[in-house]
Amino acid sequence: MPLELIKEVNGVPQVEPLTKLQKIHFRSLQPGCDYSGKYIQGKLSHISSLTCGNRIATLNVGLQEQENSNSEINTINVSFFGKLAKDCAKVFYKGDTIAVTEFIVLSSSSTSRDGEHCLVLKAFEDLPSTVYVYVKSVRDFSTQPMSLVSGSHYAYTPLNKLKAGMVVNVYGVVKFFKPPYLSRGTDYCSVVTIVDSTNADLTCLLFSGNYEAHPMVYKNGDIVRFHRLKIQIYKNETQGINSSGFASLTFEGTVGAPITPRTSNKCFNFTPEDCKMVETLRAWASANISLSSTLVKLCDVQPMQYFDLTCQLLGKAEVDGASFLLKVWDGTRTPFPSWRVLIEDLVFHGDLSDIQRLQNLTVDILVYDNHVQVAKSLKVGSFLRIYSLHTKFQSLNSEDQATSLVLEFHLHGGTSYGRGIRVLPENNSDVDRLKKALECARLTANQCSDDTGQLDYEDSFPSSSGSVSLYEEERCQQLSATILTDHQYLQNSRLCTILKQKAPQQFRIRAKLRSYKPRSLFQSVKLHCPKCHSLREVPFEGDLDIILQKGAAKTPNTKLQNASLYDSKIWTTKYQGGRKVAIHFVKNNGTLPLSNDCLILIEGGTLREIQKLANNFHSVIPVKSGRKDLEVLDLSAPFLIQGKTHHYGCKQCSSLRPIRNLNSVVDKTSWIPSSVAEVLGIVPLQHVFVMTFTLDDGTGVLDAYLMDSGEFFHIPASEILNSDDLQQSMDTIMDMLCPPGTKIDAYPWLECFIKSYNVTNGTEQKICYQIFDTTVADDLT
């Protein structure tokens, strides 16, 4: 075998394949000698990148002898060629101990430096050479020629088979992710949403105190393997979280790309079956998933754009406690002059002379809030991918120049749309392409510098001179209290501009909530018909009791009792003139179910009686006796009561059918409200919050209408009237969006989508606005 991995347990190799061979010390190596039956051994001191010059793969490493560390000749260069080089590149790690047999020694053309021996040892399969790597666990082996200790067998669960409480191993294609960010505690958090060939998706929320332990996802379309992922249900959605021993591998999702795992773990198990799984997912994703890339080069950026940027960090500086400067480049030049931050009074890390030589190939990016800590930890020279970077125009004023526009780059606070920063490894394919572009750009910049001489640094770049207003700085730095759920292509519009536009249109805004109506939040809950779009008030208990008392005045028809659908019982009250109450117990396949699965129909009941029954039975329908069948009592009252939840129907749009139609309901234990409404000819009404928000962005003020069933506040409108806790949560949210007793300058910013529409009232026509596809940030709920 050209490459063999020798597993070590407590530092002792499990097998000794070199006992019959003679070990050669580095100082004894001579060019031209025969080293058959001999081997050298040492620790990898450095590993170069795999190259393919003249179509032959080459891997160069430095090997340090451990026994003779004080010797003048304690390090040699070793070159591997061909398939052996490719295999070694996949398993070599700095610090590993390796042994090499069947090699040749040549003189090096370089001079001795830093203790390196001026000899080159070469190994390739044709000799045939064999390389032994001593590891503490099994590693990646995507090639057949490796001889490995057999790894554990792992079973992988399809995403459509996941159940709460399971701890599973899964594969998936990344369709959305958030790079690791500092959570409210001490851990970093990352979010990865994956999909597999079952078309089921899973959102995974991962926590770790080690930033590098998170999955190394760099773009949508990457493929991940998660081991020991725990499944739970959160807000009625299946979710994955890391459990004890959680581990991940990430692979590039491009068909035909090398299958090289990305992980911070030095040892892991990877089999040919895993290889096939990655290749299968790649092929499936390329045929079934459309992943639009948001990667943009600096030469292609436009104002008011959100995009991802792959770049190299040239310098950094802390501006203040809430913002941080990153100077980056990608080898291309922006189509517009870019804004510059004055760095005279800042502690700047980076080579200013190098930045000066590159002139206007660099851009300044200001990062805010939760991204500052990550920005501080970045090393100058590292390669970055910055997600959801925002560009916008800013006017530049100076005493000796006319007003001009410059392009600003901002990474706003928060993690919406995956906003964040990730360091890319040197061997990333995008980094390889970037390096080539940077090399060409640097060569061009140096030639221009030699030809024209150095320009004055301050004259080379436009300077902001502090021209960005405090209003704009606050807008960029402060986190939004709301987030957008769609339409990222829309750019921000000022309210003063929106108020001049005709309707209908859609806009994206960033404003503050100056005031809202109604102030009594229980008054904001209405009943909405999705068919005719009418609104009606939710009946108060007193009004509802009057409606039910009118129904109770009618005597039940004894001819309609004990039908095939139900069994009936009649009670006579002791008071109220001996009022008769009929209760009909709906059967399931001819038998009466248990009370917690049973639907009952009640004739002549009062509100108090119905509420008592609703606490003991699955569902209650108030009914009355018709000529030939039982009928729904009155759509002014609920057509279905489940616990404390009342379901109403639209009087205008419904065409009531007899109660016997309940026979056509398939599931007579769940009694789903929509199914009951459908068979009874009822168009169900939806509980919604209806409010008016007065929004102010400093350029204008407008009233926007909010109609929400629960998506905006994360609170179901159908439940809030019966829950003191939900009412308290609602009050808390509104106090955070519009803090009482506080100046509007201290209010949080709200990022919203609004749409305009025309309303005609008699002969008068006006434009109104409605909030849509916006939700309160999770931090507030």
Salt bridges, closest charged atoms under 4 A:
GLU65 OE2 - HIS25 ND1 3.10
GLU67 OE2 - LYS23 NZ 2.28
ASP87 OD2 - LYS83 NZ 3.60
ASP96 OD2 - ARG139 NH1 2.93
ASP96 OD1 - LYS266 NZ 3.28
ASP114 OD2 - ARG113 NH1 3.18
ASP201 OD2 - LYS175 NZ 3.29
ASP222 OD2 - ARG262 NH2 2.53
ASP274 OD1 - ARG225 NH1 3.34
GLU318 OE2 - LYS376 NZ 3.62
ASP354 OD1 - ARG357 NH2 3.36
ASP354 OD1 - ARG442 NH1 2.54
ASP364 OD1 - LYS327 NZ 2.70
ASP364 OD1 - ARG340 NH1 3.53
GLU408 OE1 - HIS410 NE2 2.74
GLU426 OE1 - LYS435 NZ 2.49
ASP430 OD2 - LYS219 NZ 3.67
ASP430 OD2 - ARG385 NH2 2.60
ASP430 OD1 - ARG433 NH2 2.21
GLU472 OE1 - LYS392 NZ 2.76
GLU472 OE1 - ARG475 NE 3.99
GLU472 OE2 - ARG494 NH2 3.10
GLU474 OE2 - LYS512 NZ 3.20
GLU537 OE2 - LYS526 NZ 2.67
ASP567 OD1 - LYS587 NZ 3.50
GLU603 OE2 - HIS584 NE2 2.91
GLU609 OE2 - ARG579 NH2 2.93
ASP629 OD2 - ARG660 NH1 2.99
ASP696 OD2 - ARG514 NH2 2.52
GLU751 OE2 - ARG508 NH2 2.95
GLU751 OE1 - ARG510 NH1 3.85
ASP773 OD2 - HIS487 NE2 2.53
ASP778 OD1 - HIS714 NE2 3.83
ASP779 OD1 - ARG184 NH2 3.05
